[in-house]
Amino acid sequence: MDWLLLGLAIGAEVGATTALKLSAGFTRLVPSAVTVLGYGVAFYCLALALRTIPTGIAYAVWSGVGIVLVAAIAWIWQGQRLGVPALAGIALILAGVLVMNLWPDRTRG
């Protein structure tokens, strides 16, 4: 259930970040409201997920998946170009998230 909450947090954060661009510096009411509401939902769901998911793991997944999704949305719908360095950086972020999740820390009790 907590991983589902983390997924909801990521979705809400990605939606809020996308709306933030559309808010034109908080000058447009609906995208501004979606931004504020989305970030509120995102942090609430993240807080609930942190009850059982370790903070470092949750934040790595949250930020890594969020970065990839926001970059993809910006590329597909907002016309942002992603050059080789940006794509390499995104690949490294994804690799880091995978490493943190696939190879658990053996130093913890």
DRENTORKOL-3810 file (N, C-alpha, C; in nm, 4 decimals):
REM DRENTORKOL-3810
@n.u->0.0827; n.v->-0.1203; n.w->0.0000; ca.u->0.0000; ca.v->0.0000; ca.w->0.0000; c.u->0.0866; c.v->0.1260; c.w->0.0000
@n.u->0.1985; n.v->0.1229; n.w->0.0756; ca.u->0.2824; ca.v->0.2425; ca.w->0.0825; c.u->0.3522; c.v->0.2707; c.w->-0.0499
@n.u->0.3831; n.v->0.1651; n.w->-0.1285; ca.u->0.4411; ca.v->0.1880; ca.w->-0.2612; c.u->0.3376; c.v->0.2495; c.w->-0.3539
@n.u->0.2106; n.v->0.2127; n.w->-0.3374; ca.u->0.1039; ca.v->0.2755; ca.w->-0.4149; c.u->0.0930; c.v->0.4235; c.w->-0.3782
@n.u->0.1023; n.v->0.4530; n.w->-0.2495; ca.u->0.0997; ca.v->0.5929; ca.w->-0.2055; c.u->0.2177; c.v->0.6706; c.w->-0.2634
@n.u->0.3342; n.v->0.6070; n.w->-0.2696; ca.u->0.4495; ca.v->0.6735; ca.w->-0.3297; c.u->0.4238; c.v->0.6995; c.w->-0.4784
@n.u->0.3630; n.v->0.6038; n.w->-0.5458; ca.u->0.3268; ca.v->0.6237; ca.w->-0.6864; c.u->0.2286; c.v->0.7381; c.w->-0.7042
@n.u->0.1305; n.v->0.7466; n.w->-0.6155; ca.u->0.0350; ca.v->0.8588; ca.w->-0.6202; c.u->0.1056; c.v->0.9913; c.w->-0.5938
@n.u->0.1999; n.v->0.9905; n.w->-0.5006; ca.u->0.2762; ca.v->1.1118; ca.w->-0.4715; c.u->0.3546; c.v->1.1570; c.w->-0.5936
@n.u->0.4154; n.v->1.0620; n.w->-0.6619; ca.u->0.4920; ca.v->1.0953; ca.w->-0.7820; c.u->0.3995; c.v->1.1506; c.w->-0.8900
@n.u->0.2873; n.v->1.0847; n.w->-0.9109; ca.u->0.1913; ca.v->1.1326; ca.w->-1.0110; c.u->0.1405; c.v->1.2725; c.w->-0.9813
@n.u->0.1088; n.v->1.2979; n.w->-0.8549; ca.u->0.0603; ca.v->1.4307; ca.w->-0.8170; c.u->0.1688; c.v->1.5359; c.w->-0.8345
@n.u->0.2929; n.v->1.5007; n.w->-0.8014; ca.u->0.4040; ca.v->1.5951; ca.w->-0.8157; c.u->0.4317; c.v->1.6252; c.w->-0.9625
@n.u->0.4270; n.v->1.5243; n.w->-1.0469; ca.u->0.4493; ca.v->1.5445; ca.w->-1.1906; c.u->0.3376; c.v->1.6305; c.w->-1.2494
@n.u->0.2138; n.v->1.6032; n.w->-1.2103; ca.u->0.1020; ca.v->1.6858; ca.w->-1.2554; c.u->0.1146; c.v->1.8301; c.w->-1.2086
@n.u->0.1566; n.v->1.8470; n.w->-1.0834; ca.u->0.1723; ca.v->1.9816; ca.w->-1.0288; c.u->0.2849; c.v->2.0561; c.w->-1.0992
@n.u->0.3936; n.v->1.9881; n.w->-1.1272; ca.u->0.5055; ca.v->2.0531; ca.w->-1.1952; c.u->0.4680; c.v->2.0910; c.w->-1.3377
@n.u->0.3933; n.v->2.0055; n.w->-1.4044; ca.u->0.3458; ca.v->2.0370; ca.w->-1.5395; c.u->0.2519; c.v->2.1572; c.w->-1.5354
@n.u->0.1623; n.v->2.1600; n.w->-1.4383; ca.u->0.0710; ca.v->2.2733; ca.w->-1.4236; c.u->0.1460; c.v->2.4003; c.w->-1.3871
@n.u->0.2565; n.v->2.3867; n.w->-1.3137; ca.u->0.3354; ca.v->2.5037; ca.w->-1.2760; c.u->0.3847; c.v->2.5773; c.w->-1.3997
@n.u->0.4303; n.v->2.5029; n.w->-1.4996; ca.u->0.4719; ca.v->2.5643; ca.w->-1.6252; c.u->0.3546; c.v->2.6354; c.w->-1.6912
@n.u->0.2385; n.v->2.5722; n.w->-1.6887; ca.u->0.1192; ca.v->2.6292; ca.w->-1.7519; c.u->0.0610; c.v->2.7475; c.w->-1.6741
@n.u->0.0995; n.v->2.7623; n.w->-1.5477; ca.u->0.0448; ca.v->2.8703; ca.w->-1.4655; c.u->0.0998; c.v->3.0072; c.w->-1.5040
@n.u->0.2060; n.v->3.0103; n.w->-1.5841; ca.u->0.2682; ca.v->3.1357; ca.w->-1.6296; c.u->0.3024; c.v->3.2248; c.w->-1.5103
@n.u->0.3774; n.v->3.1681; n.w->-1.4170; ca.u->0.4180; ca.v->3.2460; ca.w->-1.3000; c.u->0.3025; c.v->3.2757; c.w->-1.2061
@n.u->0.2110; n.v->3.1826; n.w->-1.1929; ca.u->0.0912; ca.v->3.1963; ca.w->-1.1077; c.u->0.0005; c.v->3.3110; c.w->-1.1520
@n.u->-0.0035; n.v->3.3363; n.w->-1.2823; ca.u->-0.0930; ca.v->3.4395; ca.w->-1.3343; c.u->-0.2204; c.v->3.3797; c.w->-1.3938
@n.u->-0.2265; n.v->3.2480; n.w->-1.4073; ca.u->-0.3454; ca.v->3.1804; ca.w->-1.4589; c.u->-0.4052; c.v->3.0969; c.w->-1.3458
@n.u->-0.5325; n.v->3.1190; n.w->-1.3176; ca.u->-0.5973; ca.v->3.0634; ca.w->-1.1987; c.u->-0.6006; c.v->2.9098; c.w->-1.1960
@n.u->-0.6532; n.v->2.8474; n.w->-1.2993; ca.u->-0.6721; ca.v->2.7017; ca.w->-1.2950; c.u->-0.5389; c.v->2.6269; c.w->-1.2844
@n.u->-0.4405; n.v->2.6555; n.w->-1.3707; ca.u->-0.3133; ca.v->2.5844; ca.w->-1.3534; c.u->-0.2466; c.v->2.6139; c.w->-1.2184
@n.u->-0.2648; n.v->2.7342; n.w->-1.1666; ca.u->-0.2082; ca.v->2.7680; ca.w->-1.0354; c.u->-0.2733; c.v->2.6853; c.w->-0.9259
@n.u->-0.4044; n.v->2.6714; n.w->-0.9331; ca.u->-0.4773; ca.v->2.5914; ca.w->-0.8337; c.u->-0.4370; c.v->2.4440; c.w->-0.8434
@n.u->-0.4214; n.v->2.3932; n.w->-0.9659; ca.u->-0.3783; ca.v->2.2541; ca.w->-0.9846; c.u->-0.2385; c.v->2.2348; c.w->-0.9257
@n.u->-0.1523; n.v->2.3333; n.w->-0.9425; ca.u->-0.0167; ca.v->2.3257; ca.w->-0.8882; c.u->-0.0193; c.v->2.3142; c.w->-0.7363
@n.u->-0.0895; n.v->2.4031; n.w->-0.6712; ca.u->-0.0942; ca.v->2.4040; ca.w->-0.5248; c.u->-0.1591; c.v->2.2762; c.w->-0.4723
@n.u->-0.2708; n.v->2.2376; n.w->-0.5307; ca.u->-0.3396; ca.v->2.1166; ca.w->-0.4879; c.u->-0.2524; c.v->1.9932; c.w->-0.5137
@n.u->-0.1902; n.v->1.9868; n.w->-0.6297; ca.u->-0.1062; ca.v->1.8724; ca.w->-0.6645; c.u->0.0102; c.v->1.8552; c.w->-0.5707
@n.u->0.0776; n.v->1.9652; n.w->-0.5376; ca.u->0.1895; ca.v->1.9542; ca.w->-0.4437; c.u->0.1412; c.v->1.9151; c.w->-0.3042
@n.u->0.0247; n.v->1.9642; n.w->-0.2642; ca.u->-0.0305; ca.v->1.9246; ca.w->-0.1346; c.u->-0.0584; c.v->1.7754; c.w->-0.1293
@n.u->-0.1226; n.v->1.7225; n.w->-0.2327; ca.u->-0.1510; ca.v->1.5788; ca.w->-0.2400; c.u->-0.0201; c.v->1.4999; c.w->-0.2443
@n.u->0.0760; n.v->1.5495; n.w->-0.3219; ca.u->0.2041; ca.v->1.4798; ca.w->-0.3352; c.u->0.2741; c.v->1.4663; c.w->-0.2007
@n.u->0.2842; n.v->1.5745; n.w->-0.1270; ca.u->0.3546; ca.v->1.5682; ca.w->0.0010; c.u->0.2768; c.v->1.4889; c.w->0.1048
@n.u->0.1454; n.v->1.4943; n.w->0.1004; ca.u->0.0655; ca.v->1.4138; ca.w->0.1931; c.u->0.0875; c.v->1.2648; c.w->0.1667
@n.u->0.0796; n.v->1.2239; n.w->0.0396; ca.u->0.1006; ca.v->1.0831; ca.w->0.0058; c.u->0.2434; c.v->1.0393; c.w->0.0358
@n.u->0.3404; n.v->1.1268; n.w->0.0095; ca.u->0.4791; ca.v->1.0940; ca.w->0.0409; c.u->0.4960; c.v->1.0741; c.w->0.1915
@n.u->0.4355; n.v->1.1609; n.w->0.2703; ca.u->0.4455; ca.v->1.1484; ca.w->0.4162; c.u->0.3878; c.v->1.0154; c.w->0.4635
@n.u->0.2770; n.v->0.9740; n.w->0.4049; ca.u->0.2177; ca.v->0.8454; ca.w->0.4423; c.u->0.3064; c.v->0.7289; c.w->0.3993
@n.u->0.3644; n.v->0.7381; n.w->0.2802; ca.u->0.4521; ca.v->0.6315; ca.w->0.2313; c.u->0.5767; c.v->0.6160; c.w->0.3176
@n.u->0.6237; n.v->0.7264; n.w->0.3743; ca.u->0.7452; ca.v->0.7226; ca.w->0.4562; c.u->0.7257; c.v->0.6507; c.w->0.5891
@n.u->0.6035; n.v->0.6089; n.w->0.6185; ca.u->0.5813; ca.v->0.5302; ca.w->0.7404; c.u->0.6567; c.v->0.3983; c.w->0.7345
@n.u->0.6700; n.v->0.3408; n.w->0.6146; ca.u->0.7370; ca.v->0.2106; ca.w->0.6040; c.u->0.8519; c.v->0.2085; c.w->0.5033
@n.u->0.8507; n.v->0.2964; n.w->0.4059; ca.u->0.9579; ca.v->0.2990; ca.w->0.3064; c.u->1.0703; c.v->0.3866; c.w->0.3604
@n.u->1.1947; n.v->0.3389; n.w->0.3600; ca.u->1.3053; ca.v->0.4224; ca.w->0.4080; c.u->1.3134; c.v->0.5541; c.w->0.3302
@n.u->1.3450; n.v->0.6604; n.w->0.4009; ca.u->1.3452; ca.v->0.7942; ca.w->0.3417; c.u->1.4339; c.v->0.8034; c.w->0.2178
@n.u->1.5558; n.v->0.7507; n.w->0.2257; ca.u->1.6476; ca.v->0.7592; ca.w->0.1126; c.u->1.5949; c.v->0.6882; c.w->-0.0105
@n.u->1.5360; n.v->0.5713; n.w->0.0099; ca.u->1.4796; ca.v->0.4951; ca.w->-0.1015; c.u->1.3593; c.v->0.5690; c.w->-0.1598
@n.u->1.2690; n.v->0.6128; n.w->-0.0734; ca.u->1.1491; ca.v->0.6824; ca.w->-0.1202; c.u->1.1860; c.v->0.8090; c.w->-0.1968
@n.u->1.2823; n.v->0.8843; n.w->-0.1447; ca.u->1.3171; ca.v->1.0090; ca.w->-0.2107; c.u->1.3902; c.v->0.9837; c.w->-0.3413
@n.u->1.4722; n.v->0.8792; n.w->-0.3472; ca.u->1.5398; ca.v->0.8453; ca.w->-0.4723; c.u->1.4376; c.v->0.8078; c.w->-0.5796
@n.u->1.3405; n.v->0.7261; n.w->-0.5430; ca.u->1.2367; ca.v->0.6866; ca.w->-0.6383; c.u->1.1536; c.v->0.8077; c.w->-0.6776
@n.u->1.1104; n.v->0.8854; n.w->-0.5775; ca.u->1.0291; ca.v->1.0057; ca.w->-0.6010; c.u->1.0986; c.v->1.1002; c.w->-0.6983
@n.u->1.2214; n.v->1.1354; n.w->-0.6686; ca.u->1.2903; ca.v->1.2338; ca.w->-0.7514; c.u->1.3306; c.v->1.1758; c.w->-0.8862
@n.u->1.3804; n.v->1.0526; n.w->-0.8872; ca.u->1.4248; ca.v->0.9927; ca.w->-1.0123; c.u->1.3116; c.v->0.9733; c.w->-1.1115
@n.u->1.2054; n.v->0.9104; n.w->-1.0673; ca.u->1.0909; ca.v->0.8875; ca.w->-1.1555; c.u->1.0271; c.v->1.0204; c.w->-1.1938
@n.u->1.0186; n.v->1.1126; n.w->-1.0985; ca.u->0.9621; ca.v->1.2443; ca.w->-1.1276; c.u->1.0408; c.v->1.3190; c.w->-1.2340
@n.u->1.1724; n.v->1.3170; n.w->-1.2233; ca.u->1.2570; ca.v->1.3852; ca.w->-1.3220; c.u->1.2353; c.v->1.3259; c.w->-1.4608
@n.u->1.2344; n.v->1.1944; n.w->-1.4692; ca.u->1.2168; ca.v->1.1288; ca.w->-1.5986; c.u->1.0801; c.v->1.1625; c.w->-1.6581
@n.u->0.9759; n.v->1.1548; n.w->-1.5773; ca.u->0.8413; ca.v->1.1830; ca.w->-1.6279; c.u->0.8243; c.v->1.3296; c.w->-1.6674
@n.u->0.8739; n.v->1.4213; n.w->-1.5863; ca.u->0.8616; ca.v->1.5634; ca.w->-1.6197; c.u->0.9404; c.v->1.5946; c.w->-1.7472
@n.u->1.0600; n.v->1.5376; n.w->-1.7602; ca.u->1.1389; ca.v->1.5590; ca.w->-1.8817; c.u->1.0665; c.v->1.5031; c.w->-2.0041
@n.u->1.0052; n.v->1.3854; n.w->-1.9900; ca.u->0.9314; ca.v->1.3258; ca.w->-2.1017; c.u->0.8110; c.v->1.4113; c.w->-2.1402
@n.u->0.7381; n.v->1.4596; n.w->-2.0415; ca.u->0.6223; ca.v->1.5462; ca.w->-2.0686; c.u->0.6668; c.v->1.6750; c.w->-2.1368
@n.u->0.7743; n.v->1.7343; n.w->-2.0863; ca.u->0.8251; ca.v->1.8581; ca.w->-2.1466; c.u->0.8704; c.v->1.8338; c.w->-2.2907
@n.u->0.9281; n.v->1.7193; n.w->-2.3167; ca.u->0.9746; ca.v->1.6863; ca.w->-2.4512; c.u->0.8569; c.v->1.6624; c.w->-2.5457
@n.u->0.7588; n.v->1.5832; n.w->-2.4995; ca.u->0.6472; ca.v->1.5443; ca.w->-2.5856; c.u->0.5476; c.v->1.6577; c.w->-2.6065
@n.u->0.5064; n.v->1.7252; n.w->-2.4990; ca.u->0.3974; ca.v->1.8212; ca.w->-2.5085; c.u->0.4397; c.v->1.9672; c.w->-2.5037
@n.u->0.5591; n.v->1.9953; n.w->-2.4576; ca.u->0.5992; ca.v->2.1356; ca.w->-2.4461; c.u->0.7132; c.v->2.1712; c.w->-2.5407
@n.u->0.7555; n.v->2.0764; n.w->-2.6230; ca.u->0.8561; ca.v->2.1035; ca.w->-2.7239; c.u->0.9978; c.v->2.1237; c.w->-2.6727
@n.u->1.0250; n.v->2.0799; n.w->-2.5506; ca.u->1.1605; ca.v->2.0947; ca.w->-2.4957; c.u->1.2527; c.v->1.9940; c.w->-2.5620
@n.u->1.3692; n.v->2.0402; n.w->-2.6017; ca.u->1.4672; ca.v->1.9499; ca.w->-2.6623; c.u->1.5509; c.v->1.8848; c.w->-2.5541
@n.u->1.5784; n.v->1.7574; n.w->-2.5761; ca.u->1.6644; ca.v->1.6831; ca.w->-2.4848; c.u->1.7834; c.v->1.6322; c.w->-2.5648
@n.u->1.8970; n.v->1.6934; n.w->-2.5443; ca.u->2.0175; ca.v->1.6522; ca.w->-2.6144; c.u->2.0814; c.v->1.5311; c.w->-2.5504
@n.u->2.1920; n.v->1.4883; n.w->-2.6079; ca.u->2.2632; ca.v->1.3706; ca.w->-2.5577; c.u->2.3038; c.v->1.3870; c.w->-2.4112
@n.u->2.3587; n.v->1.5019; n.w->-2.3697; ca.u->2.3940; ca.v->1.5152; ca.w->-2.2270; c.u->2.2724; c.v->1.5010; c.w->-2.1343
@n.u->2.1595; n.v->1.5590; n.w->-2.1731; ca.u->2.0391; ca.v->1.5472; ca.w->-2.0902; c.u->1.9916; c.v->1.4026; c.w->-2.0832
@n.u->1.9921; n.v->1.3343; n.w->-2.1955; ca.u->1.9503; ca.v->1.1941; ca.w->-2.1965; c.u->2.0461; c.v->1.1074; c.w->-2.1156
@n.u->2.1758; n.v->1.1364; n.w->-2.1240; ca.u->2.2738; ca.v->1.0626; ca.w->-2.0440; c.u->2.2498; c.v->1.0871; c.w->-1.8948
@n.u->2.2211; n.v->1.2103; n.w->-1.8584; ca.u->2.1921; ca.v->1.2413; ca.w->-1.7188; c.u->2.0687; c.v->1.1692; c.w->-1.6686
@n.u->1.9652; n.v->1.1654; n.w->-1.7506; ca.u->1.8432; ca.v->1.0938; ca.w->-1.7132; c.u->1.8724; c.v->0.9450; c.w->-1.6962
@n.u->1.9528; n.v->0.8889; n.w->-1.7856; ca.u->1.9898; ca.v->0.7471; ca.w->-1.7740; c.u->2.0664; c.v->0.7206; c.w->-1.6447
@n.u->2.1554; n.v->0.8116; n.w->-1.6076; ca.u->2.2299; ca.v->0.7954; ca.w->-1.4827; c.u->2.1383; c.v->0.8039; c.w->-1.3608
@n.u->2.0418; n.v->0.8925; n.w->-1.3654; ca.u->1.9454; ca.v->0.9041; ca.w->-1.2558; c.u->1.8678; c.v->0.7732; c.w->-1.2412
@n.u->1.8194; n.v->0.7207; n.w->-1.3526; ca.u->1.7465; ca.v->0.5938; ca.w->-1.3482; c.u->1.8357; c.v->0.4809; c.w->-1.2977
@n.u->1.9604; n.v->0.4791; n.w->-1.3411; ca.u->2.0535; ca.v->0.3766; ca.w->-1.2939; c.u->2.0723; c.v->0.3864; c.w->-1.1434
@n.u->2.0836; n.v->0.5068; n.w->-1.0915; ca.u->2.0988; ca.v->0.5250; ca.w->-0.9472; c.u->1.9789; c.v->0.4755; c.w->-0.8695
@n.u->1.8594; n.v->0.5051; n.w->-0.9184; ca.u->1.7382; ca.v->0.4572; ca.w->-0.8519; c.u->1.7333; c.v->0.3049; c.w->-0.8541
@n.u->1.7683; n.v->0.2459; n.w->-0.9667; ca.u->1.7688; ca.v->0.0997; ca.w->-0.9751; c.u->1.8702; c.v->0.0379; c.w->-0.8804
@n.u->1.9902; n.v->0.0933; n.w->-0.8750; ca.u->2.0931; ca.v->0.0405; ca.w->-0.7857; c.u->2.0460; c.v->0.0464; c.w->-0.6408
@n.u->1.9864; n.v->0.1587; n.w->-0.6018; ca.u->1.9400; ca.v->0.1717; ca.w->-0.4629; c.u->1.8308; c.v->0.0717; c.w->-0.4284
@n.u->1.7504; n.v->0.0340; n.w->-0.5269; ca.u->1.6391; ca.v->-0.0563; ca.w->-0.4996; c.u->1.6730; c.v->-0.2034; c.w->-0.5214
@n.u->1.7632; n.v->-0.2325; n.w->-0.6116; ca.u->1.7941; ca.v->-0.3723; ca.w->-0.6417; c.u->1.9029; c.v->-0.4310; c.w->-0.5527
@n.u->1.9910; n.v->-0.3469; n.w->-0.5014; ca.u->2.0995; ca.v->-0.3932; ca.w->-0.4149; c.u->2.0862; c.v->-0.3244; c.w->-0.2795
@n.u->2.0119; n.v->-0.3871; n.w->-0.1884; ca.u->1.9877; ca.v->-0.3235; ca.w->-0.0576; c.u->2.1165; c.v->-0.3073; c.w->0.0214
@n.u->2.1125; n.v->-0.2102; n.w->0.1108; ca.u->2.2249; ca.v->-0.1818; ca.w->0.1993; c.u->2.2408; c.v->-0.2960; c.w->0.2995
@n.u->2.3513; n.v->-0.3663; n.w->0.2935; ca.u->2.3754; ca.v->-0.4805; ca.w->0.3820; c.u->2.4327; c.v->-0.4385; c.w->0.5164
@n.u->2.4615; n.v->-0.3087; n.w->0.5342; ca.u->2.5209; ca.v->-0.2636; ca.w->0.6603; c.u->2.4153; c.v->-0.2388; c.w->0.7665
@n.u->2.2894; n.v->-0.2306; n.w->0.7260; ca.u->2.1827; ca.v->-0.2114; ca.w->0.8242; c.u->2.1516; c.v->-0.3439; c.w->0.8915
@n.u->2.1147; n.v->-0.3360; n.w->1.0202; ca.u->2.0851; ca.v->-0.4538; ca.w->1.1000; c.u->1.9833; c.v->-0.5393; c.w->1.0408
END
